[in-house]
Amino acid sequence: MTITYSWRGEFENVEYKSLHADAFGSDDGERNADWRSLLLVHSLGWVIARKETELVGFVNVVWDGHAHAWIQDVMVASTGRNEGIGTELVSIARDGSTRSGCEWLHVDFEERLNRFYVDACGFVPSSAGLIHLK
């Protein structure tokens, strides 16, 4: 089956929530969020991947309104893993960020995802900090 990708593509909240639960194993209390509205306000863009009509991939790109963009929550359906969907989502997010005038694309990730983000997607490792607020 053909997989199609689109920058700022259309999606329904219910399919986003289903993909999020599949990708991360839970909804993390986000079941009541209106993701479409939140992304329109807070994101530079997002990339969706569809296999026929099924949402099989998603990545959010947040930004500072100027030079910096961040990859947030690369999600690939369990039925579509190891097919290059995640790598293509990040590539399109990178292109969308570049076209929007951003100079930097950041991502934070756990050590176990190093092969994906560094080896497959081309990110350069850097130091970062994190404060857990809840």
N, C-alpha and C positions, 0 to 999 in steps of 0.2 A: 504494500500500500504506500501511496505517496504521502509524504509529510509536507505540509505547507506552513510557512512561518510568516508572521506579520508584526511589524513595529506598530505599537498602539492599536493592536487588533481588538476586535469586539469579543466580549465574553460575558457570560452571565455569572452572577454571584454564586449560584448553586454549583456550577461546574468548577469555579475557582476553589470553593470550599472543599469539594470532593477531591480535587487534585491535591490540595494542601494536606488533607488528611491522609491520602495515599502516600505522598512524598515524605511526610514527616511523622507518620504514625499516629497523629492526633490532631485535633483542631485547635489546641492550645487556648481554648476559650474564645476563639475568634468567630464562632458560628453566627454571631449576630452582627458582625461587621458588614458594612456596605462597601465592599472592596472597590467596586467601580467608581463610586463617588470619592473615596479616599485617594485612589490613584490619580484621578483627574486633578485633584487639588495639590497633592504632595509629590508627584513623580515627574521626572523628565519624560519618561516613557516606560514601556514594558514591551516584552516580546511574547507572543503566544505561538505555540506549535499545535497543529491539528493533524490527526490521522483521520482522513475523511472529515467527519463532523465532530469527532471526539477531541476534547482538549487534553493533550498528552504532555504539554510542556509550557512553562511560564517562568519569566524572570522579570523582576521589578528593577527599574533604574531610578534611584533617587538622586537629587543633586542639590548644590548650594545656590543655584541660580546663576552661576558664572562658570568657573573653570573646573570644578570637581564634580564627578558623578560617582555613584556607588552601586555595585551589583548587590541586590538583596533577594534572598530566597530563590535560588535556582531550583525549580521543581520539575521533575520528570516522572510521569506515571510509571508504576512498577512494571507495567506491560510494555513499556518502551525504553527501558534502560539498556545501556550498552549498544545503542544504535546511533550514537553521535548527536542525539537531540540536544543534550545539555551544552555540548561544545558549540553547536550551531546557534543556540539561544544566546550564548555569551558573545559570539562573533557578531551577531546582528545587533545586540545591545551596544557593543563597542562601536559599530558603524553609526548607529543612531546617536550615540553620545558625541562622536566626532563631528557629524553633520550639524549637531546643535551647538558646536563651538567649544565643547569641553576640551580641556588640555590633559586631564588626568581621569583615569577610571580606577577606582579602588574596589577592593573586596576583602572582607575578613572571613577566615575559614579555619576550621579545626585541622590539626596536623594530618589527620587521616585523609583529608581531601586534597593534599598537596599534589598528588599525581594529576588530578583533574584540573585544578586551577593553574598550577605552574607548568606542568608538562603538556597538558592538552590545550589549555586556553592561552598560554603565554604570559601569565602574570609573573612579575619579578617579586620574590619574597622581600618583605620589609617588616620592620618592627611595628607593633601597634599596641594600644592599651585598651582596656575594657573595665568598666565598672558595672557590676550586676546591681540593678536598682530594685528588683523585687525578688 
